[in-house]
Amino acid sequence: MADSLQTGIRNYRKYESGHANPTLEGLVKIADILNVSTDYLLCRDDFLKSAVAASDEH
């Protein structure tokens, strides 16, 4: 993954441990590699699903 992101293994380990955050471009690359949305990576997918469900009720 670090190679795909063109970053060092130390830096990538910081992402995994929560001691650093990837850049916006890095976040998009991670999402593309894992075939998920950036919302999923940011733990916002449940929020979006609940917002859609609430709008469907009205």
Buried (B, 14 or more C-beta within 10 A) or exposed (E): EBEEBEBEEEBBEBBEEEEEEBEEEBBEBBBEEEEEEBBBBEEEBEEEEEEEEEEEEE
